[in-house]
Amino acid sequence: MTIRPVPLQHAGMRAANLALVLGALADDAPLTRAQLATRTGLTKSSVSGLVGDLLTGGLVAEGPALPAGDRGRPGSALELEPQGAAGLGLEVNVDYLAAVVTDLTGAPRYRHVVTRDNRGAGADVLAALAEVASAATDAAAAQRLDLAGVCVAVPGSVAGGTVRAPNLGWDGVEVATTLAVPPTPLGLTVENEANLAALGELWFGTERLGDFVHVSGEVGIGGGIVVGGEVFRGAHAMAGELGHVVLDPDGPECSCGGRGCLERLAGQEAILAAAGAATRAELEQRCAAGDERALAAVATAGRHLGVALASVVNLIDPDTVVLGGTFAALAPWLRPAVEETLRRHVAGPRRRPDVATSGLGTDAAVRGAAGSVVRRVLGDPAGYLSRSVA
């Protein structure tokens, strides 16, 4: 993410210029003070003062001098402080809880996953999630990382920290105000897991994707839409509900109250049932071994997914479709059916997107959650530092 449009010199703009300098280092560290002045358009004296604040605040580290060359005159190297502010990402999904701690450079420093059935009482799930958060906080402290904030990824719609997640049986669970987490300067935020998975792919994935749709395949199916480097959320923050695209109006009942939704035909539970497999690991093993029933179940799910995605592609014309979560694990057998269906149903060969496989897999949402905290620090270091002191 590029965090700056133009340099701002006049009084009252110090906060924006702090973000300008920190954003330049996030984009292309290491840099010297002279190089930062050139990159940002700020004066050398302004850069020196701003760098001093960032060094004091623990957001920037100073290393040995860079050699003379195409980066300019020799000068001490500046880069993001990996021991500075960190983000804690938490995820609630139907069959697991997860935590990741990410440092200011974007590197994951801690990861933990707990397998459990989270369908039912929200209070019980949040109590278990609080234990996961506590362990992550202890791990961060052991590495001398300062947690800047916490973001929770949930498989449902979020309004003011209140979550509605049919696959969990939640209707109005107050996550933001009831989840017990340690206090942090930026506090607790709650976000849809599909949106965070898309952001995780944008920030930490290895491929250049352009405008893309990230499909999170778990028990439910979520879609995150990224246009121009930003998540498209829609008027009511509910864009991307791909799992509830109706493919068969007379199909099986869905937890959302409808019938024939994509996730009932191509979600993880539907694929396992069709394959006669108990777990995803068993399904993958049987597919790798050439089991005909397992391969047929995955291919059928791929065709259903392809039909739903064809409508999305015809509507928004993305460069890329990214298969994430369970779909990433099953991609060797699922992807050909998705691509063939897109060829049949997308209007015009030039509009057919590339179909990519997520390198983050089921970690995309929790990585995106942790990364969203770090991005808030990079976007407003003055705000973070003032809250940290307070």
FENJOLIN-V938100 format. One record per helix or strand. SS is the DSSP state (H for helix, E for strand). FROM is the first residue (numbers start at 0). TO is the last residue. If there is no record, write none. Layout:
ss={SS & SS}
from={FROM & FROM}
to={TO & TO}
//
This chain:
ss={H & E & H & H & E & E & E & E & E & E & E & H & E & E & E & H & E & H & E & H & E & E & E & H & E & E & E & E & H & H & H & H & E & H & H & H & E & H & H}
from={13 & 30 & 32 & 43 & 59 & 68 & 71 & 74 & 84 & 95 & 107 & 121 & 145 & 156 & 161 & 165 & 169 & 174 & 187 & 192 & 211 & 220 & 229 & 241 & 245 & 252 & 258 & 260 & 261 & 267 & 279 & 291 & 319 & 325 & 330 & 348 & 353 & 360 & 380}
to={27 & 30 & 39 & 55 & 65 & 68 & 71 & 79 & 92 & 102 & 114 & 141 & 153 & 158 & 164 & 167 & 173 & 177 & 191 & 203 & 216 & 226 & 230 & 243 & 245 & 252 & 258 & 260 & 265 & 274 & 287 & 315 & 324 & 328 & 344 & 350 & 356 & 378 & 388}
//
